[in-house]
Every structure is written in C-alpha cells, then in structure tokens.
Amino acid sequence: MSLQKANRPLGAQISHMLKDRGVDVIFGIPGVHNQEMYRGIHEAGITHVLARHEQGAGFMADGYARASGRPGVAYVITGPGVCNIMTPMGQAYSDSVPVLVISSCLDDTAGKAGQLHQMLDQEIAAGTVCDWSQTAPDATAAYQLVERALDEFETARPRSKHIQVPIAMLQASADEPPVPNKPATRIATSLSDVASLATLLDAAQKPLFVLGGGAHSTLWSDLLGHLGAACFTTYAGRGQIGVNYPLNFGSSLARPASADVIASADLVIAVGTELAEVDLWRNELGHKAPLVRIDIDPASLSDRHRAQIKMLADADSFSAALFKACKDQEPATGWDASEVTKARARWRAETDAERPGIVPICDALQKVVPSNAMIYSDMTQFAYVAKEVWDMAQPGHWHHPYGFGTLGYALPAGIGGAIASRMGATQKPTMVIVGDYGFHYTMQELGVAVELGLPMAIILWDNGKLKEIEDSMVKAQIAPSAVIARNPDFCKLAEAFGAYSAAPDTLKELQTAVLRAFDADGPTLIYVTPEVTS
C-alpha cells in the first residue's frame, strides 16, 4: 500500500472503490456535508453528472441503471438531500432497479440539536423506501457495505440501497479499500430442478406463461413455440417474447376479460413477476389450473396467489434448463392463434375508447421509432395507452415508474439512459414521454440534457389538465376539482434552457420531428396536443 493511497480521506477512498468495481458515472449534488466524497470522483476517473435537484439525480441513476444494466450511483447530502432522493429510491425499489445512494450524515444527533440538515433518524427514514439503509461507523464498515450492495445487485432482486457515512469519518484518513474479489454468482437451474414441471407441460394442452420484467431470457420465443404455449406479458415484461409470436396475448393483463383467458389454461407459469396490483388491476389472476411461480424473490413465491409449485431461480437458467428438459415433447394444440388475434383487437379497441385519440399517435410513432430506442415514460394517459398497444421488439427498452408510480420520472431517467447510451458500445436513441403536469416536477433537469448535448426526443403530451384524475373523479361522481394548472409556453421554456422545440400539427410532422430529434446535437421538446391530426 502506498503512503499516498493510505492517507486519502474516506470520502475519496469510497469513490476509488466504486471505480475499481466498474462504476464510471455518479449522479448527485455536492454540499458542505458530502464534499469529501467529491474529492475522489475526478481523481478516480469517474464522470460526475450535476443534477438540478436530488430527485433528478436519483431518477438519472435509475435510468442509467435500466439502460446500462449496471448499478446507478448517486451522492447526496445529509437531511434534505436524502429526503429529496427518497422518491427515486422508492421507485427503484418497486421496479427492481439497482440504485445505490451514498450520503453523508451527522456525527451525533442524540446530544446536539439545531444542526444544519438535522433529522430525527435519517437512516430509518431512508430505510422505509429502499431494500436497506445502513450507517457506516468506520472505513471498514463502509467498504463492507459497498461490497454487499454491489454483490446483492448481482445475486438477489436488485433493489435500491442506502449507505450513510458520518461527516467526520468522510474527512478522516483511511486505508485504501480492499481489492475487488471474485463477484458472487447465482446457482444455475439444473435439469433435475425442472423435471416435474416438464412432465406437467407434456400433459398440458393449453399451457400459459406470464412473463414479467424479471423474465430475462433470449429463449422465450423458441421455448414457447416448441411447447405450443400462449403468453401474457406484464407492462414491464413487454418485449420478452418479441412482436411476431402468434400466441402472445400482449400486455393486456389489466383487461378484465384476460381473467377468462387465464381461467381457460390448464397450466399457468408465471416468471419474474409479482403479479401485483399494478400488473393486474384486480385481486386475482384468474387461474383455475395449477400455478407455477419462478422468481429470485422468495416473497413473490409465497404471496396471495398461492402457487402450487414454487422455484427460487433466475429466468435465464430456468428457461435454458426447461428447454433441454422438453426438447423431445410435442407442442400442445389447445390454443388458437386466430382467437388470440381477435382478443388483442378487442382489447385495443377498449383502450382506444377509454382514452380516445392516443392510439393513432402511438401507431404513428411506433412506425418511425427504431426498435432499439430506449423509451422513458411518465405517469400520463399517453403512456397508459402505449403500454397496452405499443409492442416492443426486445425487452428492457421501455422504462416506466410502474410500481411506486411517481410523476416526474421520465425526463431525468431519460437523461440517465442517454448518458448510458453515450458511454456504451452501442448508441441507442432515447425518447421521453411526459405529460404537461408531470413535466413540472422535474423540468429543471432539461438544463442537464442541454449542458451535456444529449440528443433526446421529449414528447410532451399536453391535454391541459390532470385528465386521468378528472376521469376518475367523474367516474366516482365527484365534481372535478384541482385538476387544471396554468401551463407555460412549453416550447419557449425549452428554448430558454437552450433546447430545441417543435409543435407538430399532423402525425407526419410528428414523425419528422422525432427523427430529427434523434439526430440533433441536444434535446428536442416536441409539443403534442390531442388536436394533432392525421
């Protein structure tokens, strides 16, 4: 160990440790409490992205993680910094995104009152919205917690985590971190593990798979085709099966009639999904046949759906083992592709009737947006429609605040994703879909996109109100109230930040604006209203 490395403050050593373990980008905002963490960022060769608000930093880390497949890391200050990033931490927790937040904390809160940024219990507060929140009392503990977080991102369900370090410890000299050891690995599923399931599939005539966001495998189309199995995907699972599989009912689990389809199956296999409220929008899946659950989260295996067969396994090794176990089986013949087509057409019409005018815009965009584009959507009616009618060619390319359901997600998450694309081996176009109200939450982060020259197409859907809430109030026989806010001229606002803008009047103009945005040298806000015509 060199004397120079041994004498670095712990705050600097943490940055070096992260760099040694593959972290190339950190999102955050410096302050007097966490400035020691910034001493080592550039020294270690890490790119820092200065957010305009800690909420933005957290969503950027989330978007970066979703686009890159690597942990998103954020540095924040004590107190308000931690509070501001708790919403992104909650979103990353619910959507299984590997986000690590490292913050400073006060050295003593029991014996001193009235300190800058003081909270009653910062560790517990953060712990309510993430997998775990821990305080590192010394350098050794800090290093162990960082190692633990990164290992758990690889081996367990990848949820947000929070590490806080007392200010005095960040400032104190510390020995250099341990060298990276061999990463932890998962045990792969074997042929014997799936033997009993293969037997059930051999006897089934109408097997049905439900593929969630955690069902990562390149084998689903081949496997399901070989088995003659039908499938649904959750919203987060779109793209797992591709766009041309004839027995794919799509991301239509929330359609009430999907329960009837599921009830007709004689074997249901759910992979990498919680089958949560935000997947089904009803209490029951609807199955009458045996239910099989495959997941890396034990809690999902023992939930209210009461699966008869439960396997703690990752989707990739499970699908590979099952393919081998079923290679000599004949495909089931109980499903009719024409019935699948009819059901999807019926559900598409229902979606269009519920929120009129959005389906044609989705169709127009889908025709020109490249299949490898990374799309980030916010809590807006435009996205609610698109999640049901926009088929994805590959998984992990449409990112939405599915579980926690927070407004303001899409723009900063898209920025994080665009940064990941720029730093990756393959450049991917980035598109953001945000509503007029949700844009207000994090619009300041547009300055980051301009500052970094990120070519993003930002679709701003302006229906002039909180339309989803208005519709819900009317349905509940409540006179609509507090659903309209005064909007700025969004195009002028974007231009004030230094971004480009467009306000297409037709679908053709919209398509042109999006393609130009992908080739621009900075972000483009594309203003779209329900009046856009064909």
C-alpha positions as CSV (number, residue, x, y, z in Angstrom):
1,M,0.0,0.0,0.0
2,S,1.4,3.4,-0.9
3,L,1.5,6.2,1.7
4,Q,-0.4,8.4,-0.7
5,K,-3.3,6.0,-1.1
6,A,-3.3,5.3,2.7
7,N,-3.7,8.9,3.5
8,R,-6.7,9.7,1.4
9,P,-9.9,10.7,3.3
10,L,-12.5,8.0,3.4
11,G,-14.8,10.1,1.2
12,A,-12.2,9.9,-1.6
13,Q,-11.5,6.3,-1.0
14,I,-15.1,5.4,-1.5
15,S,-15.0,6.9,-5.0
16,H,-11.9,4.9,-5.8
17,M,-13.5,1.7,-4.5
18,L,-16.5,2.3,-6.8
19,K,-14.3,2.9,-9.8
20,D,-12.4,-0.3,-9.1
21,R,-15.7,-2.1,-9.2
22,G,-16.8,-0.7,-12.5
23,V,-18.7,2.5,-11.6
24,D,-18.0,5.1,-14.3
25,V,-20.7,7.6,-13.6
26,I,-22.0,9.2,-10.4
27,F,-25.1,11.5,-10.3
28,G,-25.5,14.0,-7.5
29,I,-25.2,17.4,-6.0
30,P,-22.3,18.4,-3.7
31,G,-22.7,20.2,-0.4
32,V,-20.6,21.1,2.6
33,H,-21.5,17.8,4.3
34,N,-20.6,15.4,1.4
35,Q,-17.8,17.4,-0.3
36,E,-15.2,14.9,0.8
37,M,-16.9,12.3,-1.4
38,Y,-16.3,14.7,-4.3
39,R,-12.5,14.8,-3.5
40,G,-12.1,11.4,-5.1
41,I,-14.5,11.5,-8.0
42,H,-12.3,13.1,-10.7
43,E,-9.2,11.7,-9.1
44,A,-10.6,8.2,-9.7
45,G,-11.6,9.0,-13.2
46,I,-15.4,8.9,-12.7
47,T,-17.8,11.1,-14.6
48,H,-20.0,13.2,-12.4
49,V,-23.4,14.5,-13.6
50,L,-24.6,17.5,-11.7
51,A,-28.4,17.3,-11.3
52,R,-30.5,20.3,-10.6
53,H,-32.3,18.5,-7.7
54,E,-31.6,15.4,-5.8
55,Q,-34.9,13.9,-7.1
56,G,-33.5,14.3,-10.6
57,A,-30.2,12.7,-9.5
58,G,-32.0,9.7,-8.2
59,F,-34.1,9.2,-11.4
60,M,-31.0,9.7,-13.5
61,A,-29.3,6.9,-11.6
62,D,-32.4,4.8,-12.1
63,G,-32.5,5.5,-15.9
64,Y,-28.8,4.9,-16.2
65,A,-29.1,1.5,-14.5
66,R,-32.0,0.4,-16.6
67,A,-30.3,1.3,-19.8
68,S,-26.8,0.0,-19.0
69,G,-27.6,-3.0,-16.8
70,R,-25.1,-1.6,-14.3
71,P,-25.8,0.0,-10.9
72,G,-26.7,3.6,-10.8
73,V,-24.9,5.5,-8.1
74,A,-25.9,8.9,-6.5
75,Y,-24.1,11.1,-3.9
76,V,-26.3,13.4,-1.8
77,I,-26.0,15.5,1.3
78,T,-27.4,15.0,4.8
79,G,-31.1,15.7,5.6
80,P,-32.9,17.4,2.7
81,G,-30.6,15.7,0.1
82,V,-31.7,12.3,1.4
83,C,-35.3,13.3,1.7
84,N,-35.3,14.6,-1.9
85,I,-33.9,11.4,-3.3
86,M,-36.3,9.1,-1.3
87,T,-38.9,9.2,-4.1
88,P,-36.5,7.8,-6.7
89,M,-35.3,5.3,-4.1
90,G,-38.9,4.1,-3.6
91,Q,-39.3,3.9,-7.4
92,A,-36.2,1.9,-7.9
93,Y,-37.2,-0.4,-5.0
94,S,-40.6,-1.2,-6.5
95,D,-39.2,-1.7,-10.1
96,S,-36.2,-3.8,-9.1
97,V,-33.6,-1.3,-10.3
98,P,-30.0,-1.4,-8.8
99,V,-29.6,2.1,-7.4
100,L,-27.1,2.8,-4.7
101,V,-27.4,6.1,-2.8
102,I,-24.5,7.2,-0.6
103,S,-25.0,10.1,1.7
104,S,-23.3,12.0,4.5
105,C,-24.9,12.0,7.9
106,L,-24.4,14.0,11.1
107,D,-21.8,12.6,13.6
108,D,-24.1,13.0,16.6
109,T,-27.9,13.7,16.8
110,A,-28.6,12.4,20.3
111,G,-26.6,15.1,22.1
112,K,-26.8,18.0,19.8
113,A,-29.8,19.8,18.4
114,G,-30.2,22.5,15.8
115,Q,-27.5,21.3,13.5
116,L,-27.6,22.0,9.8
117,H,-29.7,19.4,7.9
118,Q,-30.6,17.6,11.2
119,M,-33.2,14.8,11.1
120,L,-34.6,12.7,13.9
121,D,-33.4,9.5,12.2
122,Q,-32.1,9.7,8.7
123,E,-31.2,6.0,8.4
124,I,-34.7,4.9,9.3
125,A,-36.3,7.4,7.1
126,A,-34.4,6.3,4.0
127,G,-35.0,2.6,5.0
128,T,-38.7,3.0,4.5
129,V,-38.3,3.3,0.7
130,C,-35.3,1.0,-0.1
131,D,-34.0,-2.5,0.5
132,W,-31.8,-1.5,3.4
133,S,-30.3,1.7,4.8
134,Q,-27.2,1.4,6.9
135,T,-24.7,3.7,8.7
136,A,-21.0,3.0,8.3
137,P,-19.3,3.9,11.6
138,D,-15.8,3.4,10.1
139,A,-13.9,2.8,6.9
140,T,-14.0,-1.0,7.2
141,A,-17.8,-0.9,7.6
142,A,-18.2,1.5,4.7
143,Y,-16.2,-0.8,2.4
144,Q,-18.1,-3.9,3.5
145,L,-21.5,-2.1,2.9
146,V,-20.4,-1.1,-0.6
147,E,-19.3,-4.6,-1.4
148,R,-22.5,-6.0,0.0
149,A,-24.7,-3.7,-2.1
150,L,-22.9,-4.5,-5.3
151,D,-22.9,-8.2,-4.6
152,E,-26.6,-8.2,-3.9
153,F,-27.4,-6.3,-7.1
154,E,-25.9,-9.4,-8.9
155,T,-27.3,-12.2,-6.8
156,A,-30.7,-11.1,-5.4
157,R,-33.5,-9.0,-6.6
158,P,-31.8,-5.7,-7.4
159,R,-33.4,-3.0,-5.3
160,S,-32.3,0.4,-4.1
161,K,-30.0,0.6,-1.1
162,H,-28.7,3.5,1.1
163,I,-25.3,3.9,2.8
164,Q,-24.7,6.9,5.0
165,V,-21.3,7.9,6.5
166,P,-20.7,10.4,9.3
167,I,-19.1,13.6,8.2
168,A,-16.1,13.2,10.5
169,M,-15.5,9.7,9.1
170,L,-15.6,11.0,5.5
171,Q,-13.0,13.6,6.4
172,A,-10.7,11.2,8.3
173,S,-7.8,9.4,6.6
174,A,-8.5,5.8,5.8
175,D,-6.6,2.9,4.4
176,E,-7.3,2.1,0.8
177,P,-10.3,-0.2,0.0
178,P,-9.7,-3.9,-0.4
179,V,-9.1,-5.0,-4.0
180,P,-12.2,-6.4,-5.7
181,N,-12.7,-10.0,-5.1
182,K,-14.5,-12.5,-7.3
183,P,-18.1,-11.4,-7.9
184,A,-20.8,-13.5,-6.3
185,T,-22.7,-15.8,-8.7
186,R,-26.1,-17.4,-8.7
187,I,-26.5,-21.2,-8.8
188,A,-28.0,-22.2,-12.2
189,T,-31.2,-24.2,-12.5
190,S,-30.5,-27.8,-13.4
191,L,-32.4,-30.4,-15.5
192,S,-33.5,-32.2,-12.3
193,D,-35.0,-29.0,-10.9
194,V,-37.4,-28.7,-13.8
195,A,-38.2,-32.4,-14.4
196,S,-41.5,-32.3,-12.6
197,L,-42.6,-29.2,-14.5
198,A,-41.6,-30.7,-17.8
199,T,-43.9,-33.6,-17.0
200,L,-46.8,-31.2,-16.3
201,L,-46.1,-29.4,-19.6
202,D,-46.1,-32.7,-21.5
203,A,-49.6,-33.4,-20.3
204,A,-50.9,-29.8,-20.8
205,Q,-53.0,-28.8,-23.8
206,K,-53.3,-25.1,-23.0
207,P,-50.1,-24.1,-21.1
208,L,-49.9,-20.3,-20.5
209,F,-46.9,-18.3,-19.4
210,V,-47.0,-14.9,-17.8
211,L,-43.6,-13.1,-18.4
212,G,-42.7,-10.2,-16.1
213,G,-39.9,-7.6,-16.1
214,G,-37.6,-10.1,-14.4
215,A,-38.1,-12.8,-17.0
216,H,-34.8,-12.0,-18.8
217,S,-34.0,-14.7,-21.4
218,T,-33.5,-14.9,-25.1
219,L,-35.2,-18.3,-25.3
220,W,-38.8,-17.4,-24.7
221,S,-40.0,-17.3,-28.4
222,D,-38.3,-20.6,-29.2
223,L,-39.3,-22.3,-25.9
224,L,-43.0,-21.3,-26.0
225,G,-43.2,-22.1,-29.7
226,H,-41.8,-25.5,-29.1
227,L,-44.3,-26.0,-26.2
228,G,-47.3,-24.6,-28.1
229,A,-47.8,-22.3,-25.1
230,A,-49.6,-18.9,-25.1
231,C,-48.4,-16.0,-23.0
232,F,-49.2,-12.6,-21.5
233,T,-46.5,-10.1,-20.5
234,T,-46.8,-7.6,-17.8
235,Y,-46.1,-4.0,-18.8
236,A,-42.5,-4.3,-17.6
237,G,-42.2,-7.6,-19.4
238,R,-43.0,-6.2,-22.9
239,G,-40.5,-7.4,-25.5
240,Q,-39.7,-10.7,-23.7
241,I,-41.5,-12.6,-26.4
242,G,-40.9,-10.3,-29.4
243,V,-43.6,-8.9,-31.7
244,N,-44.4,-11.8,-34.0
245,Y,-45.2,-14.7,-31.7
246,P,-48.7,-15.8,-32.7
247,L,-49.9,-16.9,-29.3
248,N,-48.9,-13.7,-27.5
249,F,-51.9,-12.0,-25.8
250,G,-49.7,-9.0,-25.2
251,S,-49.5,-6.7,-22.2
252,S,-53.3,-6.9,-21.6
253,L,-53.4,-8.4,-18.1
254,A,-55.3,-5.4,-16.9
255,R,-58.2,-6.1,-19.3
256,P,-61.0,-7.7,-17.3
257,A,-61.5,-10.4,-19.9
258,S,-57.9,-11.6,-19.6
259,A,-59.0,-13.4,-16.5
260,D,-61.3,-15.6,-18.6
261,V,-58.4,-16.4,-20.9
262,I,-56.2,-17.3,-17.9
263,A,-59.1,-19.4,-16.5
264,S,-59.1,-21.5,-19.7
265,A,-55.5,-22.5,-19.4
266,D,-54.7,-26.0,-17.9
267,L,-51.3,-24.9,-16.6
268,V,-50.1,-21.3,-15.7
269,I,-46.4,-20.5,-15.3
270,A,-45.5,-17.0,-14.1
271,V,-41.9,-16.0,-14.4
272,G,-40.2,-12.9,-13.0
273,T,-43.3,-11.1,-12.0
274,E,-45.0,-10.1,-8.7
275,L,-48.5,-10.4,-10.3
276,A,-49.0,-7.2,-8.4
277,E,-52.0,-4.8,-8.4
278,V,-50.2,-2.6,-10.9
279,D,-49.9,-5.7,-13.2
280,L,-53.5,-7.0,-12.9
281,W,-55.6,-4.2,-11.6
282,R,-57.7,-6.9,-9.9
283,N,-57.2,-9.0,-6.8
284,E,-57.0,-12.4,-8.6
285,L,-55.0,-13.6,-11.6
286,G,-58.0,-15.7,-12.6
287,H,-56.3,-19.1,-12.9
288,K,-58.2,-22.3,-12.2
289,A,-55.3,-24.7,-13.2
290,P,-52.1,-25.2,-11.2
291,L,-50.0,-22.1,-10.9
292,V,-46.2,-22.3,-11.1
293,R,-44.0,-19.4,-9.9
294,I,-40.4,-18.8,-10.9
295,D,-38.7,-15.9,-9.2
296,I,-35.5,-14.8,-7.5
297,D,-37.5,-13.1,-4.7
298,P,-38.8,-15.6,-2.1
299,A,-41.6,-13.1,-1.2
300,S,-43.1,-13.4,-4.6
301,L,-43.3,-17.2,-4.4
302,S,-45.5,-17.2,-1.3
303,D,-47.9,-14.4,-1.9
304,R,-51.7,-14.3,-2.1
305,H,-51.8,-16.2,-5.5
306,R,-50.8,-19.4,-3.7
307,A,-48.7,-21.1,-6.3
308,Q,-48.7,-24.9,-6.2
309,I,-45.1,-25.1,-7.5
310,K,-42.5,-22.6,-6.5
311,M,-39.0,-22.3,-7.8
312,L,-36.4,-19.8,-6.5
313,A,-34.5,-19.4,-9.8
314,D,-33.5,-16.8,-12.3
315,A,-35.4,-16.8,-15.6
316,D,-32.3,-17.2,-17.8
317,S,-31.1,-20.5,-16.3
318,F,-34.6,-21.7,-15.8
319,S,-35.6,-21.3,-19.4
320,A,-32.4,-22.9,-20.6
321,A,-33.0,-25.9,-18.3
322,L,-36.7,-26.2,-19.3
323,F,-35.9,-26.1,-23.0
324,K,-33.5,-29.0,-22.6
325,A,-36.0,-31.0,-20.5
326,C,-38.8,-30.5,-23.0
327,K,-36.8,-30.9,-26.2
328,D,-38.5,-34.2,-27.2
329,Q,-42.0,-33.1,-26.3
330,E,-44.7,-32.5,-28.9
331,P,-46.3,-29.0,-28.8
332,A,-49.7,-28.5,-27.2
333,T,-52.6,-27.9,-29.5
334,G,-55.2,-26.2,-27.4
335,W,-54.6,-22.6,-28.3
336,D,-55.9,-20.9,-31.5
337,A,-53.8,-18.1,-32.9
338,S,-56.9,-16.5,-34.5
339,E,-58.6,-16.2,-31.1
340,V,-55.5,-14.5,-29.8
341,T,-55.7,-12.0,-32.6
342,K,-59.4,-11.3,-32.0
343,A,-58.8,-10.8,-28.3
344,R,-56.0,-8.4,-28.9
345,A,-58.1,-6.4,-31.4
346,R,-61.0,-6.2,-28.9
347,W,-58.8,-5.0,-26.1
348,R,-57.1,-2.5,-28.3
349,A,-60.5,-1.0,-29.2
350,E,-61.4,-0.9,-25.5
351,T,-58.2,1.0,-24.7
352,D,-58.9,3.5,-27.5
353,A,-62.4,4.0,-26.3
354,E,-61.3,4.7,-22.7
355,R,-58.7,7.3,-23.7
356,P,-59.7,8.5,-27.2
357,G,-57.2,9.8,-29.8
358,I,-54.0,8.4,-28.4
359,V,-53.8,5.1,-30.2
360,P,-53.3,6.7,-33.6
361,I,-50.4,8.8,-32.2
362,C,-48.8,5.7,-30.7
363,D,-49.1,3.9,-34.0
364,A,-47.5,6.8,-35.9
365,L,-44.6,6.9,-33.5
366,Q,-44.1,3.2,-33.5
367,K,-43.6,3.2,-37.3
368,V,-40.6,5.5,-37.1
369,V,-39.0,5.0,-33.7
370,P,-36.1,2.5,-34.1
371,S,-36.7,-0.9,-32.3
372,N,-33.6,-0.4,-30.2
373,A,-34.7,3.0,-28.9
374,M,-34.7,3.4,-25.1
375,I,-38.1,4.9,-24.2
376,Y,-38.9,6.5,-20.8
377,S,-42.5,7.4,-19.9
378,D,-44.1,9.3,-17.1
379,M,-47.4,8.9,-15.3
380,T,-49.6,10.2,-18.2
381,Q,-52.5,8.9,-20.2
382,F,-50.4,8.8,-23.3
383,A,-48.2,6.2,-21.5
384,Y,-51.1,4.3,-20.1
385,V,-52.4,3.7,-23.6
386,A,-49.0,3.0,-25.1
387,K,-48.2,0.3,-22.5
388,E,-51.1,-1.7,-23.9
389,V,-50.8,-1.1,-27.7
390,W,-47.1,-0.5,-28.4
391,D,-45.5,-3.8,-29.0
392,M,-41.8,-4.0,-28.1
393,A,-39.3,-5.9,-30.2
394,Q,-37.0,-6.6,-27.3
395,P,-37.2,-6.4,-23.5
396,G,-35.8,-3.7,-21.3
397,H,-36.3,-0.9,-23.7
398,W,-39.5,0.8,-22.3
399,H,-39.0,2.2,-18.8
400,H,-41.8,3.4,-16.7
401,P,-42.4,4.1,-13.0
402,Y,-44.6,1.0,-12.7
403,G,-44.9,0.3,-9.0
404,F,-44.4,3.5,-7.0
405,G,-46.0,5.4,-9.8
406,T,-44.3,8.8,-9.3
407,L,-44.7,11.8,-11.5
408,G,-41.6,13.5,-12.9
409,Y,-39.7,10.2,-13.6
410,A,-39.4,10.3,-17.3
411,L,-37.2,13.3,-18.1
412,P,-34.3,12.7,-15.6
413,A,-34.5,8.9,-16.1
414,G,-34.2,9.5,-19.9
415,I,-31.2,11.7,-19.3
416,G,-29.5,8.9,-17.3
417,G,-30.4,6.5,-20.1
418,A,-29.0,8.8,-22.7
419,I,-25.7,9.1,-20.8
420,A,-25.5,5.3,-20.5
421,S,-26.1,5.1,-24.3
422,R,-23.4,7.6,-25.0
423,M,-20.9,5.7,-22.8
424,G,-21.9,2.3,-24.1
425,A,-20.6,0.3,-27.0
426,T,-23.8,0.7,-29.0
427,Q,-25.5,4.1,-29.3
428,K,-29.3,3.9,-28.8
429,P,-31.8,6.6,-29.5
430,T,-33.6,8.0,-26.4
431,M,-37.2,9.1,-26.3
432,V,-39.1,10.6,-23.3
433,I,-42.9,10.6,-23.0
434,V,-44.2,13.0,-20.3
435,G,-47.5,14.8,-19.6
436,D,-47.8,18.5,-19.1
437,Y,-48.3,18.2,-15.4
438,G,-45.6,15.6,-14.7
439,F,-43.1,17.8,-16.7
440,H,-43.5,20.5,-14.0
441,Y,-42.0,18.1,-11.4
442,T,-38.5,17.8,-12.9
443,M,-38.4,20.2,-15.8
444,Q,-35.3,21.8,-14.4
445,E,-33.3,18.8,-15.4
446,L,-33.7,19.8,-19.0
447,G,-30.7,22.0,-18.3
448,V,-28.6,18.9,-17.7
449,A,-29.6,17.5,-21.1
450,V,-28.7,20.7,-22.8
451,E,-25.4,21.1,-20.9
452,L,-24.4,17.6,-21.9
453,G,-25.7,17.9,-25.5
454,L,-27.8,14.8,-25.3
455,P,-29.9,14.1,-28.4
456,M,-33.3,13.2,-26.9
457,A,-36.8,13.3,-28.3
458,I,-39.0,14.6,-25.5
459,I,-42.7,14.1,-26.3
460,L,-44.7,16.4,-24.1
461,W,-48.4,15.4,-24.1
462,D,-50.5,18.4,-23.2
463,N,-54.2,17.8,-22.6
464,G,-54.4,20.8,-20.4
465,K,-55.2,19.1,-17.2
466,L,-54.8,16.1,-14.9
467,K,-57.1,14.2,-17.2
468,E,-56.7,10.8,-15.6
469,I,-57.7,12.2,-12.2
470,E,-60.6,14.2,-13.7
471,D,-61.9,11.0,-15.3
472,S,-61.6,9.1,-12.0
473,M,-63.4,11.9,-10.2
474,V,-66.3,11.8,-12.7
475,K,-66.5,8.1,-12.5
476,A,-66.7,8.4,-8.7
477,Q,-69.4,11.1,-9.1
478,I,-67.1,13.8,-7.7
479,A,-67.2,17.2,-9.2
480,P,-63.8,17.6,-10.8
481,S,-61.6,19.9,-8.7
482,A,-58.0,20.9,-8.7
483,V,-57.2,19.2,-12.0
484,I,-56.2,22.2,-14.0
485,A,-53.0,24.2,-13.6
486,R,-51.7,27.1,-15.6
487,N,-49.1,25.9,-18.1
488,P,-46.3,27.9,-19.6
489,D,-45.5,28.1,-23.3
490,F,-43.5,24.8,-23.2
491,C,-41.7,25.4,-26.5
492,K,-40.4,28.8,-25.3
493,L,-39.5,27.3,-22.0
494,A,-37.4,24.6,-23.7
495,E,-35.7,27.2,-25.9
496,A,-34.9,29.3,-22.8
497,F,-33.0,26.3,-21.5
498,G,-31.2,26.1,-24.8
499,A,-33.1,23.1,-26.1
500,Y,-34.7,22.7,-29.5
501,S,-38.5,22.6,-29.8
502,A,-41.2,21.6,-32.3
503,A,-45.0,21.8,-32.2
504,P,-46.3,19.4,-35.0
505,D,-49.8,19.8,-36.2
506,T,-50.0,16.4,-38.0
507,L,-48.9,12.9,-37.4
508,K,-46.5,13.1,-40.3
509,E,-44.9,16.3,-38.8
510,L,-44.7,14.5,-35.5
511,Q,-42.8,11.6,-37.1
512,T,-40.4,14.0,-38.8
513,A,-39.8,15.9,-35.6
514,V,-38.9,12.7,-33.7
515,L,-36.4,11.6,-36.3
516,R,-34.8,15.0,-36.4
517,A,-34.5,14.9,-32.6
518,F,-32.6,11.7,-32.6
519,D,-30.0,13.2,-34.9
520,A,-29.8,16.6,-33.2
521,D,-26.8,17.8,-31.0
522,G,-29.1,18.3,-28.0
523,P,-32.5,17.6,-26.6
524,T,-35.7,18.5,-28.5
525,L,-39.0,19.1,-26.8
526,I,-41.9,18.0,-29.1
527,Y,-45.2,19.6,-28.0
528,V,-48.2,17.4,-28.8
529,T,-51.8,18.0,-28.0
530,P,-55.0,16.0,-28.6
531,E,-55.6,18.2,-31.6
532,V,-52.8,16.7,-33.6
533,T,-54.4,15.3,-36.8
534,S,-53.6,12.5,-39.3
